[in-house]
Amino acid sequence: MTTAQAMPAVPVRQDALVIALVGLAHSISHFFHLILAPLFPWIKAEFGLSYAELGMLMTAFFVVSGIGQASSGFVVDKLGARTVLFFGVFCLMLSAIVLSMANGVWMLAAGAVIAGVGNSVFHPADYSLLNQKVSHPRLAYAFSVHGLTGNLGWACAPVFLVGIAQIAGWRSALLSAAALPALVLCLLFAYREVLQTKPSQKAVQGAKGGGLDFLKLPTVWMCFAFFFLTAMALGGVHSFAATALRELYGMSLNAATSAYSAFMLASAFGMFAGGVLAARGGKHDRTIAIAFVGSAVFALILATGAGNGALALALMAATGFCTGIAGPSRDLMIRAAAPANATGRVYGIVYSGLDSGLAIAPVLFGVFMDQHMVASLFIGVAIFQILAIATAVNVGNNTRARQLAAQA
């Protein structure tokens, strides 16, 4: 395995434009991770669904996204990232329109599936663009901004959707959400030349193993496991954190939604701080381990239900900040594990672990919520983050061993 090939330095302005465009698209992708969850109170009341059934809608989204993500990496390597990215943004716009017209659970599921198809392309396309178009010295900052914008998308979704739903209803909130990817698609098209990449057809058509040799690498699957475990934790927060906070701390819907947004905003700031740490080099797995230990501790304190709403908001922010710090180190860890000319495919497979976890978590935690085992949400977050540390350390040790062997 080798890291992405070195590329000549380019002007800061050009790097900044690529990072901004990719980051904006990524924020819309993460916004649509939560296109349904903040509206669960309205949807539950209108269609008479249980929490487990609502969780199944989230599962449909992430199952489709996970399957699509594993395969879209091959398409990115073959056709180039730009075309695939345009397709994904369009699907997100279409999904919101379909969801806004839903007349039952099956139409809701159809909209979730379309959104999952759109979401599936972003990580392979985004990371291929960043690795190909951004100069190496600025990659850590590019990954930091990429993670930060994703978290901002998560943070904005509940505020945007709940705010409009309270005024004009949940259907109007979804229809308004459709305008966001439409605007982003227009902007990406306007700067399409900046996003042009070279397809890696040689990697896809490689004579040996048909371009699948990277699947034999244990490190790739350890990275997959890392993303799966962290996504199990995150998926619980996404789906039911606001509901859990209302029951544990007696918070209002607006206060609980604000606490969730605080988690995401703090995570975004954590991404920024993590980018500075990652740019200085060092052992990325160690940074991840320290950050996740802190996050797990704060999550366990949340599970006790002790204190008031203000304390819960502060604990949510602290949990999010620690989680965010790990982001840039995580992405650089994956980059080090990627074989040459297979960036899109590796990120596709590895990030399908993220979708797999996000698919399972809503159903798992939804069952606990239906049984009124509310504290189990935050206990589960802590458990999955601690388990993820072991996989990160394993990936780090294997990468360092490979690098030492190459120097020998």
BELMOGI-V867005 format. One record per run of one state. SS is the DSSP state (helix for helix, strand for strand, loop for the rest). FROM is the first residue (numbers start at 1). TO is the last residue. If there is no record, write none. Layout:
# BELMOGI-V867005
ss = [SS	SS]
from = [FROM	FROM]
to = [TO	TO]
This chain:
# BELMOGI-V867005
ss = [loop	helix	loop	helix	loop	helix	loop	helix	loop	helix	loop	helix	loop	helix	loop	helix	loop	helix	loop	helix	loop	helix	loop	helix	loop	helix	loop	helix	loop	helix	loop	helix	loop	helix	loop]
from = [1	12	34	37	48	51	80	81	101	105	120	122	134	136	169	170	191	201	205	209	212	213	217	218	250	253	280	284	305	309	338	343	371	376	408]
to = [11	33	36	47	50	79	80	100	104	119	121	133	135	168	169	190	200	204	208	211	212	216	217	249	252	279	283	304	308	337	342	370	375	407	408]
